[in-house]
Amino acid sequence: MARPLAGLQPNQGNTMPDEHLEAELAARIDPWLEHMRWRRDFAAWRERRLAQECYQEEHMASARAVAAPLAGKQVLDLGAGMGGFSVALAREGAHVTALEYNGDYCGIVRLRGRRYDLDLPVVQAAGEAVPFPDETVDLVCSWDVLEHVQDPRTVLREVHRVLRPGGALLLTVINRFGFHDPHYHLPGLNWLPRPLAEAWIQRSARGKEGSRFADRQALSEMHYFTWRAWGRLAREIGFQVEDLQEKRLRAGTLSSRRPWRRRLRRIVRALGVEPLAYRLARACYLPFFEVVLWKRS
């Protein structure tokens, strides 16, 4: 579960949102959540989606670690989704543009900004054709997006083009061999050949046929990467690759909310094999990589 952003609640903006705005926002968001009703925590998950900007502390901490102070920075939220992260960035003083391909999502982002009297710039466009001039952005963030694009290589080239020298792309990359799939929530799914995995999804009634995502959500259509393949692609574009989770581990700041993981980390640390254990987990267990790609100065 995401952690709520301290001091940021939907009714604590520059203007008090009225009941009509809240009702309209819920009416626009709800149809995009229906395909996930199999979740046992659906009601709580829905509330987090409605108040998405309140649950961005981990992402905001990552952004601060890469580009602090965020205030005054030119930030592109590529694949902004329903706008929670864009709103959190704007409230911290960043000059953020939300870029989103889905037109309905663009409307949701604007409404979410209005909760806080924000006239948030929202651009409907694909990541393969970012409508920005060269070298005009300090930081690009792209959470849970790359797996859904048409062409990851083209997206990375576009980001490299718009970033200023020394700028960074902060993103998540889904692990091809991650044990817990972040989209279908079936353990071991990615250890199977794709035809078997697709059959399991259908048998578990977790496919997205009939939902608004039916055109772009089959597992076999998404882009998952091994760590090695991902690093090779990023370096070919001209980026320097940094694993944020490994960096936190080495600094002693990598945390987990699950007690058994904390106990396991203490054991492997005592044995002196924590870096090796992490890299093994990255190869075949972690659901995603949290990565910074630096554009060389």
N, C-alpha and C positions, 0 to 999 in steps of 0.2 A: 504494500500500500504506500502511495506517495505521502510525503509529509507536508502538512499545510504550511504555507508561507507565513511566518510570524508577522502579526500586525496588519495583514492584508485580508480583509473580508469583503464580500460583495457589497455590503451596505456601508462601507467606510471610504467611499471615493470622494471626489471633489463635489459631486452632486448626488443626492439621494435618489437611487433609481426608483421609478414608479412601478406600480403593479402591472401596468400595460407592457412596459419594457420587459419585465421579468417573465410575463406570460408569453410574450412573443418569442423571447429567447428560448424558453422551454419548448415551445411548439416547433421551433426550427430545429432544435437539437434532437428531440425525441425520435423522429423517424430514422435517424442515423444510428440509433442504439438498439433498435428492435431485434436485429439479428444476433445480439449477444444475450438474449434472455435466458439462455442455458446457464449463465453464470449464477452460482449460488449467492454471490454477493451483489446481484444486479442492482438492487435499490441503492446501496451505498455507492456502488460504482457510478450509477447515474448521477447521484448528487455531486460526486467529484467532477464529473464532466460538466455539469451545469456551473459549478464554481471552479473551473479548471485553473484560473489564474491564482487561486489560493493554494495550489499544490505544486508549486514550481521551485521549491527551495533547493532541491538537489541540482536541477538544471541551472538555476541561477548561481549556485555555488561554483559549478563548473565554468560558467561564463566569466564569473569574477576571477577565477584562478587563471584564466587565459588572457583576459583583457581588462582587468581592473585599472582604474575605475570605469564603470560602464557609462556613467553620466557623460554626455557629450559625444559618445562614440557613434559612428555610423554602423548600424547593425542590420543585417538582412536575415529575417526569419524565413528560411526557404522551406516551403511545405508547412505553412503555419497552422494548418488544420483548423481547429475551432478557436484559435487565438489566445489560449491561456498564457503561453510563454511570451508572445508579443506584448500583451497587456502588462505582464510583470516587468518586462524590460522597459517599457515606456514609463511605467511608474517609478523606475529607478533613474530615469533621466536620459536613457539612451534614445538616440534618434533612430527608431526602428521602423523598417518597412516590412509588412507582412506580405509575402509572396505565396499565393495559393492557387492551385489549378482548378479546384472545385468551386464553382460559382456560388453554390449554396453555403459553403463554408465561409466564403468571403463576406457574405451577409452576416453570418454569425460573428465573425471577427469584429465587424463594425459595431454590431449591437453590444458585444462584450466591452468594447472600448467606451461606449456611451455610458456604461455603468459608472465610469470614473471621469466623465466629461472629457474623454480623449478623442481627438479627431485623428484617429490612427490611419496612416497611409496603408491602403490595401491594394495590391496589384494582382489581378488574375492572370497568371502566366505559368508556363511549365519551366521546370528547372533546366531543361535543355536549351532554353532561349531566354536568359535573364535580361530584361529590358533595362540594363544599367550600363553606363559608360565604363570603360576600362579603369581599373585601379581607383575606385571611388568608395570602397567599403572597408571598414576596419575588421569586422568580425561577421562571419556567416555561421548561423546555427541551423542544424537540420536534424531534428529528433524524429526517429521512427519514420523516415521518409525514403531513404535510398533504395530500400527493397521494393518500393512501389513504382519507381520511375521507369520510363521506357528504356533509357540508355544511361547507365551509371557513368560510363566514361565521358560522355558528352556533358553531363551535369558537372562532373569534376572539372572539366576544362573550362566551363562557363564560370564556375566559382573561382578558379585560378585567375581567370581574366579580370573579374571585377574586384578582386582583393587588392589592397595596396601592398607593396612590398613589406614583409614583416607581419602581415595580417594572417588570420587563422580561420580555418573551417573547423567547427566543433560539431561532431555528429555521432550517431549510433549506427553500427553496422551489424546486421543479424548474422550470427554464427551458423554456418552450414551444418555443423555437427553439435550444436547446442542441445543439451538434454531436454530443457523445457522450452517448447516453442512459444514465443511471445504472442503469436496470432491465434493459434488454435488451442493452446493450453493443454496439449497432450504430451505426456512425458515420453521421451525416446523417439518422437516422431521423426526427427531429423537424422536419426541413425539408420532409417530405413531407405531403400530405393524409393524415388518419388512416386512411381505407380502404386506401391504398397501404402505409402503415406497418404496419398489421395484417397485410396479405398477406405482407410481407417477414418479419415475425416468424414467421409460420407456416412459410414456405418455409425459414427458417433453423433451424427446430426449436427455437426459444427460447421458445415459448409455455409457459404453465403449466397447460394442460389435464392433468387426471389428477394434479396435485400438490395439496397441501393448500391452496394459495392459489387454486385454480381459481375460487372464488366472487368474487374481488375483485381480479383482477390484469390484466385486459385493459387495454391502453394507452388505449383510448377511454373507459374508465371512470374513469381517474385524473385528478387535477386538476393540470395544468401551467399556468403563468402567464407572460405577458410581464412585464418589470420595471414597465412603466407600469400595467398592469392590477392587478398585485399591490399597488403603492403606493396606487392609488386605493381598493382594497378596505380595506386596513389603515387608511387615514386616515378612511374612512367610519365605521369602528368607533370611532375616537377615539384611535388610536395615533399616535405620532411615529415615523417610519421612519428607520432608519439601516442603511446597507450596510457590514457589517463588513469585507468584503474591500477596498472602496474606502477605508475609513478606514485600513486597514493600508498600502495603497499610498501614501497621502498621508503617512503617518508613516515610510515607508521600511522597514516590517517585513513586507511581503507577500513570502512566500518560495515557491519552487517547487523540487521535486526533479528536474525535467527540465532538463538543460543547455540544450536549444534554447530553452526558454522564458526562461531566465535571460539568454541572449544576446540574444533579441528584446527583452526589457525594457530591457537596456542601450542598445540602438539607439534605441528610441522615447523613452527618457529623454533621451538625447543630443540628439534632435531637438526636445525640449520638448513632445511631444504625448502623454505617458504617460496623463494623465487622459482625453483624448479616445479613445485606443486602448482603454483599459479599458472605457469606456462602449460602444464599438462591440462589444467582445468580450462584454460583458454582454447586449447586444441579441440576438446571433445566434451565440454560440459557447460561453460558459460553461455547464456542465451544470446548475448550480444557483446560487442566491443564498444567501449566509449573512447573515441579517438579524437586527437587534435592533429590536423594537417596544417603545417606552417608553410606559408609562401616565403621563400628565401628573399632576404633584403637585397 
